Amino acid sequence: MERIIQMLGILAVLYAAYALSLKKWTYVTEARRQQRRRELKEKGLSNMFYFIGARTLFLLNAASGGLFSFYWIYRQWQAAGRGFKRLDGKPLKGGPLVRTLGGLITFFPLNALIARTCEYMHKKAPLPPWVWGTLWLGGLAGAVFVTRWPERLICYAFFCGAPAALQNRLNALPKDPVPAKPKPAEIIAAAGGLILTLGIITAWRVLAH
């Protein structure tokens, strides 16, 4: 119980820092608004993303041992790479496969790209990369190394939930609602993730003994 209270306290601090530092479109002058738009374009935006129901994403993540996150990262970078634009004309470095292999790191710039695009489109942006990235990686570490099951499940929920939270902001961009029903490829990817997770757990137990 004490650990749960500590985790809630950390979340409260992270949210307070986010609320105090959040940049909004309530700028005083038109010049400041145009300056901010230029700043966002200089860093890069994308007019293409991968869309999936946020709840569907969470459930597929949970059912796959969290490995569906990396399929999601691959599809996001695949789409974002095609629609990416910035003022200097430079494309994204590294293809979707490379960025997926480095997913524990590229999750942060993906979060930043989504946040910039949402802000540019005057939509509510997700929490900054350092917030969701910390919760995502911290959730993964806790799910693996924490021994008590209540705390482990909470950590696992953060690990599975962080991508779903980003997707929830993305799904506000298109005019048409995103279907909640998973696609066949998504079901296959989740099943493959579950098999791989079970294989890793089995190998770990065999090696441990």
Phi and psi restraints in degrees (value plus and minus 20) as a CYANA .aco file:
   2 GLU   PHI     -82.6   -42.6
   2 GLU   PSI     -60.3   -20.3
   3 ARG   PHI     -86.3   -46.3
   3 ARG   PSI     -57.5   -17.5
   4 ILE   PHI     -82.9   -42.9
   4 ILE   PSI     -63.1   -23.1
   5 ILE   PHI     -82.4   -42.4
   5 ILE   PSI     -60.1   -20.1
   6 GLN   PHI     -83.8   -43.8
   6 GLN   PSI     -61.5   -21.5
   7 MET   PHI     -84.7   -44.7
   7 MET   PSI     -60.4   -20.4
   8 LEU   PHI     -84.3   -44.3
   8 LEU   PSI     -56.3   -16.3
   9 GLY   PHI     -85.0   -45.0
   9 GLY   PSI     -61.0   -21.0
  10 ILE   PHI     -83.4   -43.4
  10 ILE   PSI     -61.9   -21.9
  11 LEU   PHI     -81.7   -41.7
  11 LEU   PSI     -60.5   -20.5
  12 ALA   PHI     -83.3   -43.3
  12 ALA   PSI     -61.2   -21.2
  13 VAL   PHI     -84.9   -44.9
  13 VAL   PSI     -64.1   -24.1
  14 LEU   PHI     -82.0   -42.0
  14 LEU   PSI     -62.3   -22.3
  15 TYR   PHI     -88.2   -48.2
  15 TYR   PSI     -58.2   -18.2
  16 ALA   PHI     -82.8   -42.8
  16 ALA   PSI     -62.1   -22.1
  17 ALA   PHI     -83.8   -43.8
  17 ALA   PSI     -58.9   -18.9
  18 TYR   PHI     -84.6   -44.6
  18 TYR   PSI     -66.1   -26.1
  19 ALA   PHI     -83.0   -43.0
  19 ALA   PSI     -55.4   -15.4
  20 LEU   PHI     -96.8   -56.8
  20 LEU   PSI     -44.9    -4.9
  21 SER   PHI    -126.2   -86.2
  21 SER   PSI     -20.0    20.0
  22 LEU   PHI     -84.1   -44.1
  22 LEU   PSI     110.3   150.3
  23 LYS   PHI    -114.4   -74.4
  23 LYS   PSI     109.1   149.1
  24 LYS   PHI    -139.6   -99.6
  24 LYS   PSI     153.5   193.5
  25 TRP   PHI    -109.2   -69.2
  25 TRP   PSI       3.7    43.7
  26 THR   PHI    -117.7   -77.7
  26 THR   PSI      36.3    76.3
  27 TYR   PHI    -102.1   -62.1
  27 TYR   PSI     132.3   172.3
  28 VAL   PHI     -91.4   -51.4
  28 VAL   PSI     -60.9   -20.9
  29 THR   PHI    -140.7  -100.7
  29 THR   PSI     138.8   178.8
  30 GLU   PHI     -84.1   -44.1
  30 GLU   PSI     -54.9   -14.9
  31 ALA   PHI     -81.2   -41.2
  31 ALA   PSI     -60.3   -20.3
  32 ARG   PHI     -88.4   -48.4
  32 ARG   PSI     -56.6   -16.6
  33 ARG   PHI     -85.4   -45.4
  33 ARG   PSI     -63.6   -23.6
  34 GLN   PHI     -86.2   -46.2
  34 GLN   PSI     -55.5   -15.5
  35 GLN   PHI     -83.0   -43.0
  35 GLN   PSI     -62.7   -22.7
  36 ARG   PHI     -85.9   -45.9
  36 ARG   PSI     -59.6   -19.6
  37 ARG   PHI     -81.4   -41.4
  37 ARG   PSI     -60.7   -20.7
  38 ARG   PHI     -85.5   -45.5
  38 ARG   PSI     -60.3   -20.3
  39 GLU   PHI     -79.6   -39.6
  39 GLU   PSI     -62.7   -22.7
  40 LEU   PHI     -85.3   -45.3
  40 LEU   PSI     -60.4   -20.4
  41 LYS   PHI     -86.8   -46.8
  41 LYS   PSI     -56.3   -16.3
  42 GLU   PHI     -85.1   -45.1
  42 GLU   PSI     -56.7   -16.7
  43 LYS   PHI     -97.9   -57.9
  43 LYS   PSI     -46.6    -6.6
  44 GLY   PHI      93.1   133.1
  44 GLY   PSI     117.6   157.6
  45 LEU   PHI    -151.3  -111.3
  45 LEU   PSI     148.1   188.1
  46 SER   PHI    -157.2  -117.2
  46 SER   PSI     119.8   159.8
  47 ASN   PHI    -121.5   -81.5
  47 ASN   PSI      -7.7    32.3
  48 MET   PHI    -156.6  -116.6
  48 MET   PSI     115.4   155.4
  49 PHE   PHI    -164.5  -124.5
  49 PHE   PSI     150.7   190.7
  50 TYR   PHI    -115.5   -75.5
  50 TYR   PSI     108.0   148.0
  51 PHE   PHI    -132.5   -92.5
  51 PHE   PSI     112.5   152.5
  52 ILE   PHI    -172.1  -132.1
  52 ILE   PSI     127.9   167.9
  53 GLY   PHI     -77.7   -37.7
  53 GLY   PSI     115.1   155.1
  54 ALA   PHI     -81.1   -41.1
  54 ALA   PSI     -62.4   -22.4
  55 ARG   PHI     -87.8   -47.8
  55 ARG   PSI     -58.3   -18.3
  56 THR   PHI     -81.0   -41.0
  56 THR   PSI     -63.0   -23.0
  57 LEU   PHI     -81.1   -41.1
  57 LEU   PSI     -64.5   -24.5
  58 PHE   PHI     -81.8   -41.8
  58 PHE   PSI     -65.1   -25.1
  59 LEU   PHI     -85.9   -45.9
  59 LEU   PSI     -62.0   -22.0
  60 LEU   PHI     -86.7   -46.7
  60 LEU   PSI     -56.9   -16.9
  61 ASN   PHI     -81.4   -41.4
  61 ASN   PSI     -68.6   -28.6
  62 ALA   PHI     -83.2   -43.2
  62 ALA   PSI     -58.5   -18.5
  63 ALA   PHI     -94.8   -54.8
  63 ALA   PSI     -39.9     0.1
  64 SER   PHI    -121.7   -81.7
  64 SER   PSI     -10.9    29.1
  65 GLY   PHI      55.4    95.4
  65 GLY   PSI      -2.1    37.9
  66 GLY   PHI      68.3   108.3
  66 GLY   PSI     -27.0    13.0
  67 LEU   PHI     -95.9   -55.9
  67 LEU   PSI     -36.2     3.8
  68 PHE   PHI     -82.9   -42.9
  68 PHE   PSI     -41.9    -1.9
  69 SER   PHI     -74.6   -34.6
  69 SER   PSI     -57.3   -17.3
  70 PHE   PHI     -96.8   -56.8
  70 PHE   PSI     -50.8   -10.8
  71 TYR   PHI     -84.2   -44.2
  71 TYR   PSI     -62.5   -22.5
  72 TRP   PHI     -82.4   -42.4
  72 TRP   PSI     -63.1   -23.1
  73 ILE   PHI     -81.1   -41.1
  73 ILE   PSI     -62.6   -22.6
  74 TYR   PHI     -80.7   -40.7
  74 TYR   PSI     -68.8   -28.8
  75 ARG   PHI     -86.4   -46.4
  75 ARG   PSI     -55.1   -15.1
  76 GLN   PHI     -85.7   -45.7
  76 GLN   PSI     -66.8   -26.8
  77 TRP   PHI     -88.9   -48.9
  77 TRP   PSI     -51.6   -11.6
  78 GLN   PHI     -83.0   -43.0
  78 GLN   PSI     -66.0   -26.0
  79 ALA   PHI     -92.3   -52.3
  79 ALA   PSI     -66.4   -26.4
  80 ALA   PHI     -82.8   -42.8
  80 ALA   PSI     -54.4   -14.4
  81 GLY   PHI     -83.7   -43.7
  81 GLY   PSI     -55.1   -15.1
  82 ARG   PHI     -92.6   -52.6
  82 ARG   PSI     -52.4   -12.4
  83 GLY   PHI    -123.6   -83.6
  83 GLY   PSI     -12.0    28.0
  84 PHE   PHI     -95.4   -55.4
  84 PHE   PSI     116.2   156.2
  85 LYS   PHI    -165.1  -125.1
  85 LYS   PSI     123.0   163.0
  86 ARG   PHI    -168.5  -128.5
  86 ARG   PSI     145.8   185.8
  87 LEU   PHI     -80.5   -40.5
  87 LEU   PSI     -57.0   -17.0
  88 ASP   PHI    -100.2   -60.2
  88 ASP   PSI     -24.0    16.0
  89 GLY   PHI      58.4    98.4
  89 GLY   PSI     -18.9    21.1
  90 LYS   PHI     -95.5   -55.5
  90 LYS   PSI     113.6   153.6
  91 PRO   PHI     -99.2   -59.2
  91 PRO   PSI     153.6   193.6
  92 LEU   PHI     -87.2   -47.2
  92 LEU   PSI     121.2   161.2
  93 LYS   PHI    -104.8   -64.8
  93 LYS   PSI     115.4   155.4
  94 GLY   PHI      63.1   103.1
  94 GLY   PSI     116.6   156.6
  95 GLY   PHI    -100.3   -60.3
  95 GLY   PSI     157.1   197.1
  96 PRO   PHI     -82.4   -42.4
  96 PRO   PSI     -53.9   -13.9
  97 LEU   PHI     -87.1   -47.1
  97 LEU   PSI     -65.1   -25.1
  98 VAL   PHI     -81.9   -41.9
  98 VAL   PSI     -62.7   -22.7
  99 ARG   PHI     -89.0   -49.0
  99 ARG   PSI     -48.9    -8.9
 100 THR   PHI     -93.0   -53.0
 100 THR   PSI     -60.7   -20.7
 101 LEU   PHI     -81.6   -41.6
 101 LEU   PSI     -51.1   -11.1
 102 GLY   PHI    -120.4   -80.4
 102 GLY   PSI      11.9    51.9
 103 GLY   PHI     -77.3   -37.3
 103 GLY   PSI     -51.3   -11.3
 104 LEU   PHI     -85.3   -45.3
 104 LEU   PSI     -41.0    -1.0
 105 ILE   PHI    -121.0   -81.0
 105 ILE   PSI     -64.0   -24.0
 106 THR   PHI     -93.2   -53.2
 106 THR   PSI     -28.6    11.4
 107 PHE   PHI     -78.6   -38.6
 107 PHE   PSI     -54.7   -14.7
 108 PHE   PHI     -88.2   -48.2
 108 PHE   PSI     -72.1   -32.1
 109 PRO   PHI     -86.3   -46.3
 109 PRO   PSI     -47.5    -7.5
 110 LEU   PHI     -84.5   -44.5
 110 LEU   PSI     -64.8   -24.8
 111 ASN   PHI     -77.7   -37.7
 111 ASN   PSI     -64.3   -24.3
 112 ALA   PHI     -84.1   -44.1
 112 ALA   PSI     -61.1   -21.1
 113 LEU   PHI     -83.3   -43.3
 113 LEU   PSI     -63.3   -23.3
 114 ILE   PHI     -83.0   -43.0
 114 ILE   PSI     -63.4   -23.4
 115 ALA   PHI     -83.4   -43.4
 115 ALA   PSI     -63.2   -23.2
 116 ARG   PHI     -83.9   -43.9
 116 ARG   PSI     -63.3   -23.3
 117 THR   PHI     -85.1   -45.1
 117 THR   PSI     -62.5   -22.5
 118 CYS   PHI     -82.4   -42.4
 118 CYS   PSI     -62.8   -22.8
 119 GLU   PHI     -83.7   -43.7
 119 GLU   PSI     -63.1   -23.1
 120 TYR   PHI     -82.4   -42.4
 120 TYR   PSI     -56.3   -16.3
 121 MET   PHI    -104.6   -64.6
 121 MET   PSI     -12.9    27.1
 122 HIS   PHI      42.3    82.3
 122 HIS   PSI      13.4    53.4
 123 LYS   PHI    -127.2   -87.2
 123 LYS   PSI     138.5   178.5
 124 LYS   PHI     -85.2   -45.2
 124 LYS   PSI     103.8   143.8
 125 ALA   PHI    -104.1   -64.1
 125 ALA   PSI     133.3   173.3
 126 PRO   PHI     -91.7   -51.7
 126 PRO   PSI     152.2   192.2
 127 LEU   PHI     -79.4   -39.4
 127 LEU   PSI     132.1   172.1
 128 PRO   PHI     -78.2   -38.2
 128 PRO   PSI     138.4   178.4
 129 PRO   PHI     -75.5   -35.5
 129 PRO   PSI     -58.0   -18.0
 130 TRP   PHI     -87.6   -47.6
 130 TRP   PSI     -43.6    -3.6
 131 VAL   PHI     -98.4   -58.4
 131 VAL   PSI     -79.6   -39.6
 132 TRP   PHI     -87.9   -47.9
 132 TRP   PSI     -53.9   -13.9
 133 GLY   PHI     -83.4   -43.4
 133 GLY   PSI     -61.6   -21.6
 134 THR   PHI     -84.6   -44.6
 134 THR   PSI     -62.9   -22.9
 135 LEU   PHI     -87.1   -47.1
 135 LEU   PSI     -57.5   -17.5
 136 TRP   PHI     -87.2   -47.2
 136 TRP   PSI     -72.3   -32.3
 137 LEU   PHI     -89.3   -49.3
 137 LEU   PSI     -58.5   -18.5
 138 GLY   PHI     -83.9   -43.9
 138 GLY   PSI     -57.7   -17.7
 139 GLY   PHI     -84.4   -44.4
 139 GLY   PSI     -60.5   -20.5
 140 LEU   PHI     -83.3   -43.3
 140 LEU   PSI     -67.6   -27.6
 141 ALA   PHI     -81.6   -41.6
 141 ALA   PSI     -62.6   -22.6
 142 GLY   PHI     -86.1   -46.1
 142 GLY   PSI     -60.0   -20.0
 143 ALA   PHI     -84.4   -44.4
 143 ALA   PSI     -48.2    -8.2
 144 VAL   PHI    -108.2   -68.2
 144 VAL   PSI     -62.1   -22.1
 145 PHE   PHI    -125.8   -85.8
 145 PHE   PSI     -41.9    -1.9
 146 VAL   PHI     -89.9   -49.9
 146 VAL   PSI     117.6   157.6
 147 THR   PHI    -112.7   -72.7
 147 THR   PSI     -52.8   -12.8
 148 ARG   PHI    -101.0   -61.0
 148 ARG   PSI     114.0   154.0
 149 TRP   PHI     -86.6   -46.6
 149 TRP   PSI     -58.7   -18.7
 150 PRO   PHI     -78.6   -38.6
 150 PRO   PSI     -67.4   -27.4
 151 GLU   PHI     -87.6   -47.6
 151 GLU   PSI     -55.9   -15.9
 152 ARG   PHI     -84.2   -44.2
 152 ARG   PSI     -60.6   -20.6
 153 LEU   PHI     -86.5   -46.5
 153 LEU   PSI     -57.2   -17.2
 154 ILE   PHI     -84.1   -44.1
 154 ILE   PSI     -64.5   -24.5
 155 CYS   PHI     -81.9   -41.9
 155 CYS   PSI     -61.4   -21.4
 156 TYR   PHI     -83.5   -43.5
 156 TYR   PSI     -56.4   -16.4
 157 ALA   PHI     -84.4   -44.4
 157 ALA   PSI     -58.5   -18.5
 158 PHE   PHI     -85.7   -45.7
 158 PHE   PSI     -62.3   -22.3
 159 PHE   PHI     -82.5   -42.5
 159 PHE   PSI     -61.8   -21.8
 160 CYS   PHI     -99.2   -59.2
 160 CYS   PSI     -47.7    -7.7
 161 GLY   PHI    -105.4   -65.4
 161 GLY   PSI     -46.3    -6.3
 162 ALA   PHI     -79.8   -39.8
 162 ALA   PSI     -68.8   -28.8
 163 PRO   PHI     -80.6   -40.6
 163 PRO   PSI     -57.3   -17.3
 164 ALA   PHI     -84.8   -44.8
 164 ALA   PSI     -55.0   -15.0
 165 ALA   PHI     -86.0   -46.0
 165 ALA   PSI     -61.5   -21.5
 166 LEU   PHI     -84.7   -44.7
 166 LEU   PSI     -62.4   -22.4
 167 GLN   PHI     -83.5   -43.5
 167 GLN   PSI     -54.2   -14.2
 168 ASN   PHI     -80.6   -40.6
 168 ASN   PSI     -58.1   -18.1
 169 ARG   PHI     -91.5   -51.5
 169 ARG   PSI     -59.5   -19.5
 170 LEU   PHI     -80.9   -40.9
 170 LEU   PSI     -59.5   -19.5
 171 ASN   PHI     -88.9   -48.9
 171 ASN   PSI     -27.0    13.0
 172 ALA   PHI    -105.2   -65.2
 172 ALA   PSI     -28.9    11.1
 173 LEU   PHI     -96.0   -56.0
 173 LEU   PSI     -69.2   -29.2
 174 PRO   PHI     -92.6   -52.6
 174 PRO   PSI     133.9   173.9
 175 LYS   PHI     -91.1   -51.1
 175 LYS   PSI     -59.5   -19.5
 176 ASP   PHI    -106.1   -66.1
 176 ASP   PSI     123.5   163.5
 177 PRO   PHI     -85.1   -45.1
 177 PRO   PSI     128.5   168.5
 178 VAL   PHI    -102.5   -62.5
 178 VAL   PSI     108.2   148.2
 179 PRO   PHI     -80.9   -40.9
 179 PRO   PSI     121.4   161.4
 180 ALA   PHI    -103.8   -63.8
 180 ALA   PSI     -41.4    -1.4
 181 LYS   PHI     -91.4   -51.4
 181 LYS   PSI     108.4   148.4
 182 PRO   PHI     -89.8   -49.8
 182 PRO   PSI     129.4   169.4
 183 LYS   PHI    -100.6   -60.6
 183 LYS   PSI     136.5   176.5
 184 PRO   PHI     -74.8   -34.8
 184 PRO   PSI     -61.2   -21.2
 185 ALA   PHI     -82.5   -42.5
 185 ALA   PSI     -54.7   -14.7
 186 GLU   PHI     -89.9   -49.9
 186 GLU   PSI     -59.8   -19.8
 187 ILE   PHI     -84.3   -44.3
 187 ILE   PSI     -62.1   -22.1
 188 ILE   PHI     -83.7   -43.7
 188 ILE   PSI     -62.6   -22.6
 189 ALA   PHI     -83.2   -43.2
 189 ALA   PSI     -61.3   -21.3
 190 ALA   PHI     -85.6   -45.6
 190 ALA   PSI     -61.4   -21.4
 191 ALA   PHI     -83.3   -43.3
 191 ALA   PSI     -62.1   -22.1
 192 GLY   PHI     -82.6   -42.6
 192 GLY   PSI     -59.0   -19.0
 193 GLY   PHI     -83.4   -43.4
 193 GLY   PSI     -60.4   -20.4
 194 LEU   PHI     -84.2   -44.2
 194 LEU   PSI     -64.1   -24.1
 195 ILE   PHI     -81.7   -41.7
 195 ILE   PSI     -62.8   -22.8
 196 LEU   PHI     -85.4   -45.4
 196 LEU   PSI     -60.1   -20.1
 197 THR   PHI     -81.8   -41.8
 197 THR   PSI     -66.4   -26.4
 198 LEU   PHI     -82.7   -42.7
 198 LEU   PSI     -57.4   -17.4
 199 GLY   PHI     -84.6   -44.6
 199 GLY   PSI     -60.8   -20.8
 200 ILE   PHI     -85.5   -45.5
 200 ILE   PSI     -63.3   -23.3
 201 ILE   PHI     -83.0   -43.0
 201 ILE   PSI     -63.9   -23.9
 202 THR   PHI     -82.3   -42.3
 202 THR   PSI     -65.7   -25.7
 203 ALA   PHI     -82.7   -42.7
 203 ALA   PSI     -59.0   -19.0
 204 TRP   PHI     -83.0   -43.0
 204 TRP   PSI     -63.4   -23.4
 205 ARG   PHI     -87.5   -47.5
 205 ARG   PSI     -58.5   -18.5
 206 VAL   PHI     -85.0   -45.0
 206 VAL   PSI     -64.8   -24.8
 207 LEU   PHI     -87.8   -47.8
 207 LEU   PSI     -53.5   -13.5
 208 ALA   PHI     -87.5   -47.5
 208 ALA   PSI     -48.2    -8.2
